[in-house]
Amino acid sequence: MLYPFQLQGLRWLWFLHCRGTGGILGDDMGLGKTIQVSAFLAGLFHSGLIRRVLVVVPKTLVTHWIRELTLVDLESNIRDCSCPDVNVRKSELQYAFKEGGVLLTTYDIVWKYYNTIRGDFYHDVGDDEEGNLWNYVVLDEAHLIKNPKTQRFQRISEIPCVHRIAISGTPIQNNLEEMWALFYFCCPEVLGDRDEFRERYENYINRGNEKDATNPEKHIGSNVAKELRELIKPYFLRRMKDEVYFATSLTNENTLPKKNELIIWLKLTDYQRKLYEGFLNSHIFNKMRPRLLDITILKNICDHPDPLILKKVAAEGTLEGMEDMDGKLNGHDMARLKNMALNVAGYDDDALQVGQLEVSCKLSFIMSLLKNLLEEGHHVLIFSQTRKMLNIVQEAISLKGYRFFRIDGTTKISARERIVKGFQEDFGTQIFLLTTKVGGLGLTLTKADRVIVVGPDWNPSIDNQSVDRAYRIGQTKDVIVYRLMTAGTIEEKIYRTQIFKWGLFRTATEQKEQTRYFNQRDIQELLSLPAQGFDVSSTQKQLQTEHEQQLDMDESLREHLDFLEQQGIAGVSHHSLLFSKTEVLPTLNENDHAPARKRRRKPF
């Protein structure tokens, strides 16, 4: 049975179908986008309106799609073209061409065999509509084609079809060009070509979203954003969890469980800060143009020095996990880095054991927090970007005797469903360790009501997807999220970048005027040693000033914040309050008139 808002999604898809175009289903994560599209396709198949559909998904979501398509009575229509066996894939593809059905495959397989999938070698397939092999091409996690310069985007776009549907809860992850790419795939007539979009919309919105934009620039950016929202409105459907729960009464209490997202600002340990300062002041670090490797080393120091040092590995080659990165360290630099890591703070080799909590502020905080949460009966998800850091956390909790489940990039897809089921049903295991790129996609982990994100990702949607493993339909408990950040470090720059990117997304898709928190200079300045030191976060101070009047906490949350502040942290920011206020545009004076712009004609 579908919820009312999901039925509305079906009506919207039918609206697009009748007009012979496509669109983006951009509902918030956890609202059942897959079942909406599956139910819509079922209606078209059962009505005899379509014969052939191509569904392209990440490999980890194939099982989920099979389950949802089966729920809507399309089990006999599914042709699974995702397996590694070439002969099986060829057989499934031939069957779909001749008999029709839903061909389910992955982005990698489309990239490798796009000539075959677009029908270059098949002719007598009984096309119902002129020259179009597929009635629908559906992309799940469609932001994977966000870069229009890639072969992935170009090859998928070349597949002949009548309608195209993009599914993504995060259609803008980094910049507005990504949204343009999805619209160009689904309905290219809406936003025009890339240059036209940049000149008419992107440049004005980007500048208008910066805190130091002039009054005319803010007004122009706001007006252009309104024009863009109006233009894409028929082709873009997005609902948020809070509005859906309020409107449709998805819980017995008629309210959505609360979600409090906290930024925990941590102070680097003495060892971490000396190592951080030593690296920034070394000749290895390129101050004018930092390499990806430089940034990664700084992030590793913020997590735990051990992934950087790798005493057993460094002597044999490059840093673990960096084999694919540009700008590798040469042997001389590696020797200097290792020596600096071991000696700059006066630590000897034996002191740098994973279990030594005083080496890492994050590990120390995680273990203190876990003790509190587990004693209170909470179930906890711990997300890390790297397996190495996850290994460190795993070893620390193992030393405490805590039981846990774990999923990372090495976990076989066939085992993931069993592990998730074990966590959801096992009352004795309260901890689940996951990497963000794998565990943040397609999993329902509503048994958990506490989420720890060990460090920020440059792409804000990665962290948001991790959080939404627990905060989704089926969650009945209030959720608290702990996003760990080290004060005065590269992580503060990353967080400010996240806020700026998220502001662009909201400006392009939501009606109200968004708060402008930072400009480009605010983001860039954090690549140097912090003037205020490592015990204070300037971002935390700014957000506190911006939102302190909005804080509305119940007694239990206030008591929990008291506990957190007793852990020697630098402070707490309330991430949930970001963009919660409607900004008022400054009044233009007689010298501030914005130039008139020519509006783009609506497609229909």
C-alpha positions in Angstrom: 0.0 0.0 0.0 1.4 3.4 -1.0 1.2 6.5 1.2 -0.7 9.5 -0.1 2.4 11.4 -1.0 3.7 8.4 -3.0 0.4 8.3 -4.9 1.0 11.9 -5.7 4.3 10.9 -7.1 2.6 8.4 -9.4 0.3 11.2 -10.6 3.3 13.4 -11.3 5.0 10.6 -13.3 1.8 10.1 -15.3 1.7 13.8 -16.0 5.2 13.6 -17.5 4.3 10.4 -19.4 1.3 12.1 -21.1 3.5 14.9 -22.2 6.2 12.6 -23.6 9.0 14.0 -21.4 11.0 13.0 -18.4 11.9 14.4 -15.0 13.7 14.1 -11.7 12.2 12.4 -8.7 14.2 14.1 -5.9 12.4 13.2 -2.8 14.3 13.3 0.5 16.2 10.1 1.3 14.1 7.4 3.0 10.7 8.3 1.4 10.4 5.4 -1.0 11.4 6.7 -4.4 12.0 3.2 -5.7 8.6 1.9 -4.8 7.0 4.9 -6.4 8.7 4.3 -9.8 8.2 0.5 -9.5 4.4 1.0 -8.9 4.2 3.5 -11.8 6.0 1.1 -14.2 3.7 -1.8 -13.0 0.7 0.3 -14.0 2.1 1.0 -17.5 3.0 -2.6 -18.1 -0.4 -4.0 -16.8 -2.1 -1.4 -19.0 -0.1 -2.5 -22.1 1.3 1.0 -22.5 5.0 0.0 -22.5 7.0 -3.0 -23.5 10.6 -2.4 -22.5 12.3 -0.5 -19.6 15.9 -0.1 -18.8 16.7 0.4 -15.1 20.3 1.4 -14.3 21.4 1.2 -10.6 24.5 0.9 -8.5 25.4 -2.7 -8.0 24.6 -2.6 -4.3 20.9 -1.7 -5.1 20.1 -4.5 -7.5 18.6 -6.7 -4.8 16.6 -3.8 -3.5 15.1 -3.1 -6.9 14.2 -6.8 -7.5 12.4 -6.8 -4.2 10.4 -3.6 -4.9 9.5 -4.7 -8.5 8.3 -8.0 -7.1 6.1 -6.2 -4.6 4.2 -4.6 -7.4 3.8 -7.9 -9.3 6.5 -7.4 -11.9 8.6 -10.4 -10.9 8.0 -12.2 -14.2 9.0 -9.0 -16.1 12.5 -8.7 -14.4 15.5 -9.5 -16.5 18.6 -9.3 -14.3 21.5 -8.1 -16.4 23.8 -7.3 -13.5 25.7 -10.6 -12.9 29.3 -11.1 -13.9 28.5 -14.0 -16.3 28.7 -12.6 -19.8 26.5 -15.4 -21.3 23.8 -14.8 -18.7 23.8 -11.1 -19.4 23.6 -11.7 -23.1 20.6 -14.1 -22.7 18.7 -11.6 -20.4 19.3 -8.8 -22.8 18.1 -10.8 -25.9 15.0 -11.8 -23.9 14.3 -8.2 -23.1 14.7 -7.1 -26.7 12.4 -9.8 -28.0 9.8 -10.3 -25.3 10.0 -7.0 -23.4 10.2 -6.5 -19.6 12.4 -4.6 -17.1 16.1 -5.0 -17.8 17.9 -4.3 -14.6 21.6 -3.5 -14.9 24.4 -1.4 -13.4 26.2 1.7 -14.4 29.5 -0.2 -15.1 27.8 -2.7 -17.4 26.1 0.1 -19.4 29.5 1.9 -19.7 31.2 -1.3 -21.0 28.4 -2.6 -23.3 26.4 0.5 -24.2 26.6 -0.4 -27.9 24.7 -3.6 -27.2 22.3 -2.1 -24.8 21.3 0.6 -27.1 20.5 -2.0 -29.7 23.2 -1.6 -32.3 23.2 -5.3 -33.1 19.5 -6.0 -32.8 17.0 -4.9 -35.5 13.7 -6.9 -35.5 12.6 -6.0 -31.9 9.1 -4.7 -32.7 9.6 -1.1 -31.6 6.3 0.5 -30.8 7.6 4.1 -31.1 9.7 5.4 -33.9 13.3 4.5 -33.6 13.2 4.1 -29.8 14.3 0.8 -28.4 13.3 1.6 -24.8 10.1 3.1 -23.6 11.8 4.2 -20.4 15.3 4.6 -19.1 15.3 4.9 -15.3 18.5 5.9 -13.4 18.6 5.3 -9.7 21.2 7.4 -7.8 21.2 9.5 -11.0 23.8 11.9 -9.6 26.3 9.3 -10.7 26.1 10.9 -14.1 26.5 14.4 -12.7 29.6 15.2 -14.8 28.5 15.7 -18.4 32.1 15.4 -19.6 32.4 11.7 -18.6 31.9 8.8 -20.9 29.4 7.5 -18.4 27.1 10.5 -19.0 27.6 10.5 -22.7 27.0 6.8 -23.2 23.9 6.6 -21.1 22.5 9.7 -22.9 22.9 8.0 -26.2 20.6 5.1 -25.4 17.4 5.7 -27.5 14.3 5.9 -25.4 10.9 7.8 -25.2 11.0 8.8 -21.5 13.8 9.3 -19.0 13.4 9.4 -15.2 16.3 10.3 -12.9 16.0 9.3 -9.2 18.2 11.1 -6.8 17.7 12.5 -3.3 20.7 14.7 -3.9 20.5 16.1 -7.5 23.0 18.8 -6.5 26.0 17.6 -4.6 28.7 20.1 -5.3 27.5 22.7 -7.9 24.6 23.7 -10.1 26.2 22.1 -13.2 25.3 18.8 -11.7 21.6 19.7 -11.7 21.9 20.9 -15.3 23.4 17.5 -16.3 20.4 15.6 -14.8 17.9 17.8 -16.6 19.8 17.6 -19.8 19.6 13.8 -19.6 15.9 13.8 -18.7 14.5 16.7 -20.6 17.1 18.7 -22.4 14.6 21.3 -23.7 14.1 22.7 -20.2 17.5 24.3 -19.3 19.1 24.6 -22.7 22.8 23.9 -23.3 25.6 24.1 -20.8 26.8 27.6 -21.7 23.3 29.1 -21.8 22.6 27.7 -18.3 25.8 29.0 -16.9 25.2 32.5 -18.3 21.5 32.7 -17.4 21.5 31.1 -14.0 24.6 29.5 -12.5 26.9 32.5 -12.4 24.3 34.8 -10.8 23.2 32.3 -8.2 26.7 31.4 -7.2 27.7 35.0 -6.6 24.5 35.9 -5.0 24.9 33.1 -2.4 28.2 34.5 -1.1 28.0 36.4 2.2 30.0 39.3 0.8 27.8 39.7 -2.3 26.7 43.3 -2.9 23.0 44.2 -2.4 22.4 44.2 -6.2 24.2 40.8 -6.5 22.0 39.3 -3.8 18.8 40.6 -5.4 19.9 39.4 -8.9 20.8 36.0 -7.5 17.5 35.7 -5.6 15.5 36.6 -8.7 17.4 34.3 -11.0 16.9 31.5 -8.5 13.1 32.1 -8.4 13.1 32.0 -12.2 15.0 28.7 -12.2 12.7 27.1 -9.6 9.6 28.2 -11.6 11.2 26.8 -14.8 12.0 23.3 -13.4 8.9 23.0 -11.2 6.9 20.7 -13.6 9.9 18.4 -14.1 11.2 18.2 -10.5 9.4 16.6 -7.6 10.9 16.8 -4.1 9.2 16.2 -0.8 10.9 16.4 2.6 10.4 14.0 5.5 9.1 16.5 8.0 6.4 17.8 5.6 5.4 14.3 4.6 5.0 13.1 8.1 3.0 16.1 9.1 0.7 15.8 6.1 0.1 12.1 6.1 0.3 10.9 9.8 2.9 8.2 9.2 3.3 7.6 12.9 0.8 6.9 15.7 1.7 10.2 17.4 1.0 12.1 14.2 4.5 13.6 14.3 7.9 12.7 12.9 10.5 11.5 15.4 12.9 14.3 16.2 16.4 14.4 14.6 19.0 16.5 16.3 22.3 16.8 14.4 25.2 18.0 16.4 28.6 19.2 15.2 31.1 18.1 17.9 34.1 20.4 17.7 37.1 18.5 19.1 40.5 19.7 20.2 43.5 18.0 18.5 45.6 16.1 21.0 49.1 17.4 21.6 50.5 14.8 19.3 48.0 15.6 16.5 48.5 19.4 16.6 52.3 19.1 16.6 52.1 16.7 13.7 49.6 19.0 11.9 51.8 22.1 12.4 54.9 20.2 11.4 53.3 19.0 8.1 52.0 22.5 7.3 55.4 24.0 7.9 57.3 21.3 6.0 58.5 21.6 2.4 56.3 18.6 1.6 53.2 20.7 1.9 52.5 22.9 -1.1 51.0 26.0 0.5 50.1 27.7 -2.8 48.6 24.7 -4.5 47.9 21.8 -2.2 47.8 18.4 -3.8 45.1 15.9 -3.1 47.7 13.9 -1.2 48.4 16.9 1.0 44.8 17.3 1.9 44.4 13.6 2.6 47.4 13.6 4.9 45.9 16.5 6.9 42.6 14.7 7.1 44.3 11.6 8.3 46.1 13.5 11.1 42.7 14.8 12.2 41.3 11.3 12.4 44.1 9.4 13.9 47.9 9.6 13.3 48.2 5.9 12.9 46.6 5.8 9.4 49.2 8.3 8.4 52.3 6.7 10.0 51.6 3.1 9.1 54.8 2.0 10.7 54.7 -1.5 9.1 53.6 -0.2 5.7 55.4 3.0 5.1 58.8 1.4 4.9 57.6 -0.7 2.0 56.1 2.0 -0.2 53.4 4.7 -0.2 50.7 5.5 2.3 48.0 2.9 2.5 44.8 4.0 0.7 46.6 6.6 -1.5 47.8 4.4 -4.3 45.4 6.0 -6.8 46.1 9.6 -5.8 48.1 12.1 -7.7 51.3 13.6 -6.3 52.7 10.5 -4.5 55.4 11.2 -2.1 58.9 10.2 -3.2 61.2 8.1 -1.0 62.9 11.2 0.5 59.6 12.8 1.4 58.2 9.6 2.8 61.3 9.2 5.1 60.9 12.8 6.3 57.2 12.4 6.9 57.7 9.2 8.8 60.5 10.7 10.9 58.4 13.8 11.6 55.4 11.7 12.7 57.5 9.6 15.1 59.7 12.4 16.6 58.1 15.8 16.3 56.0 15.3 19.4 58.4 13.2 21.3 56.5 9.9 21.0 58.4 6.7 20.5 57.3 3.9 18.3 55.7 1.9 21.1 53.5 4.8 22.1 51.6 4.9 18.8 49.4 1.9 19.3 45.8 1.9 18.1 44.6 1.4 21.7 46.3 4.5 23.0 43.3 6.8 23.0 45.3 10.0 24.0 46.9 10.0 20.5 43.5 10.7 18.7 40.9 13.2 20.0 38.3 11.4 17.8 38.9 7.9 19.1 39.0 9.2 22.7 35.7 10.9 22.3 34.0 8.0 20.4 34.9 5.6 23.2 33.6 8.0 25.9 30.4 8.5 24.0 29.9 4.9 23.3 30.1 4.0 27.0 27.4 6.5 27.7 25.1 5.5 24.8 25.4 1.7 25.3 24.6 2.0 29.0 21.4 3.8 28.0 20.4 1.1 25.6 20.9 3.0 22.3 21.9 1.3 19.0 24.7 3.2 17.2 25.9 3.5 13.6 29.5 4.6 13.2 30.4 5.8 9.7 34.0 6.4 8.5 35.3 7.5 5.1 38.2 5.0 5.3 38.5 1.3 6.2 41.7 2.2 8.0 40.0 4.4 10.5 37.2 1.9 10.8 39.8 -0.7 11.7 41.1 1.5 14.4 37.6 2.0 15.9 37.0 -1.7 15.6 40.1 -2.6 17.5 39.3 -0.1 20.2 35.7 -1.4 20.8 37.0 -5.0 20.6 39.4 -4.3 23.4 36.3 -3.2 25.4 34.5 -6.4 24.6 31.7 -4.6 22.6 29.9 -6.7 20.0 29.4 -5.2 16.5 28.4 -5.7 12.9 30.4 -4.3 10.0 30.0 -3.5 6.3 32.6 -1.9 4.1 33.8 -2.1 0.5 35.2 -5.6 1.0 31.9 -7.0 2.2 30.2 -9.2 -0.5 26.9 -7.9 -1.7 25.3 -11.3 -1.0 26.3 -10.9 2.7 25.1 -7.4 3.2 21.4 -8.2 3.5 22.1 -10.9 6.1 24.3 -8.5 8.1 21.7 -5.8 8.0 19.0 -8.2 9.1 21.2 -9.4 11.9 21.6 -5.9 13.3 17.9 -5.1 12.9 16.8 -8.2 14.8 19.7 -8.9 17.2 19.0 -7.1 20.5 22.4 -8.0 21.9 24.6 -6.1 19.3 24.3 -2.4 19.6 27.1 -1.2 17.3 27.3 -1.2 13.5 30.5 0.0 11.7 30.2 1.2 8.1 32.2 3.0 5.5 30.2 6.0 4.1 30.5 5.1 0.4 29.1 1.6 0.9 27.0 1.8 4.1 25.5 5.1 3.2 23.6 3.7 0.2 20.4 1.7 0.1 20.4 0.3 3.6 17.6 0.6 6.2 19.0 0.6 9.7 16.1 2.0 11.8 17.1 -0.1 14.8 19.7 2.6 15.4 18.8 5.9 17.0 22.3 7.3 17.3 24.7 8.0 14.4 28.4 9.0 14.6 30.0 10.4 11.4 33.7 10.3 12.1 34.7 13.0 9.7 33.2 15.3 7.0 33.2 14.5 3.3 33.7 17.2 0.7 30.4 16.1 -0.7 27.7 16.9 1.8 25.3 14.3 0.4 27.6 11.5 1.4 27.3 12.4 5.1 23.5 13.1 4.7 23.0 9.7 3.1 24.8 8.0 6.0 22.5 9.8 8.5 19.4 8.7 6.6 20.2 5.1 7.0 18.6 5.5 10.5 16.3 8.5 10.0 13.8 7.2 7.4 10.3 5.6 7.2 10.1 3.0 9.9 12.0 5.0 12.6 10.0 5.4 15.7 12.6 6.8 18.1 14.2 10.2 18.3 17.6 10.3 16.5 20.8 12.1 17.5 23.6 12.5 15.0 27.2 13.4 16.0 29.3 14.8 13.2 32.9 15.0 14.5 35.0 17.9 13.4 38.5 19.0 14.6 38.6 22.8 15.4 40.9 25.0 13.4 41.8 22.3 10.8 41.1 21.3 7.2 37.9 19.7 8.5 36.5 23.2 9.3 37.2 24.2 5.7 35.4 21.1 4.5 32.4 21.8 6.7 32.2 25.4 5.5 32.4 24.1 1.9 29.5 21.6 2.7 27.4 24.5 4.0 28.0 26.6 0.9 27.2 23.6 -1.4 24.0 22.8 0.5 23.0 26.4 0.3 23.2 26.3 -3.5 21.0 23.2 -3.5 18.4 24.8 -1.3 18.5 28.1 -3.3 17.8 26.2 -6.5 15.0 24.0 -5.1 13.3 25.7 -2.2 11.1 28.7 -2.1 12.4 30.7 0.8 15.4 33.1 0.8 18.4 31.2 2.2 20.9 32.3 4.8 24.3 33.3 3.4 27.0 31.9 5.9 30.3 32.2 4.1 32.2 33.6 1.1 35.1 32.0 -0.8 37.7 33.8 1.3 36.2 32.3 4.5 36.6 28.8 3.0 40.1 29.3 1.7 41.7 30.8 4.8 41.6 27.4 6.7 44.5 26.0 4.7 46.9 27.8 7.0 47.6 27.5 10.7 44.6 29.0 12.7 45.3 32.3 14.3 43.0 31.4 17.2 44.8 28.0 17.8 43.3 24.5 17.8 41.1 24.9 20.9 38.6 27.3 19.3 36.4 26.9 16.2 35.6 30.2 14.5 32.8 28.4 12.6 31.3 27.2 15.9 31.3 30.8 17.2 29.7 32.2 14.0 26.9 29.6 14.0 26.3 30.1 17.7 25.8 33.8 17.1 23.6 33.1 14.1 21.3 30.6 15.8 21.5 30.8 19.6 18.1 32.4 19.8 16.5 29.4 18.0 17.6 26.7 20.4 14.7 24.8 21.8 15.8 21.7 23.7 14.0 19.3 26.0 15.5 18.4 29.3 17.0 15.1 28.1 18.9 16.7 25.3 20.1 19.5 27.5 21.4 16.9 30.0 23.1 15.1 27.2 24.8 18.3 25.9 26.1 18.8 29.5 27.6 15.4 29.3 29.2 16.1 25.9 30.7 19.4 27.1 32.3 17.5 30.1 34.4 15.5 27.6 36.8 18.4 27.0 35.5 19.3 23.6 35.9 22.7 21.9 32.1 23.2 21.6 28.9 22.1 19.9 27.0 23.5 16.9 23.4 22.6 16.0 23.7 21.4 12.4 19.9 20.9 12.3 19.4 24.7 12.6 21.3 25.5 9.4 19.1 27.3 6.8 16.2 27.2 9.3 15.7 31.0 9.1 14.4 32.9 6.1 16.9 35.7 5.3 15.5 39.1 4.4 17.1 40.7 1.4 18.5 44.2 2.1 16.5 47.1 0.5 18.0 48.5 -2.6 18.7 52.2 -2.7 18.4 54.4 -5.7 22.0 53.6 -6.7 21.5 49.8 -6.4 19.1 49.0 -9.2 19.7 45.6 -10.7 19.9 45.3 -14.5 16.9 43.7 -16.2 17.4 40.2 -17.5 15.7 38.4 -20.4 13.7 35.5 -19.1 14.0 32.1 -20.9 10.8 30.9 -22.5 9.1 28.0 -20.8 9.3 24.7 -22.7 5.5 24.3 -22.4 
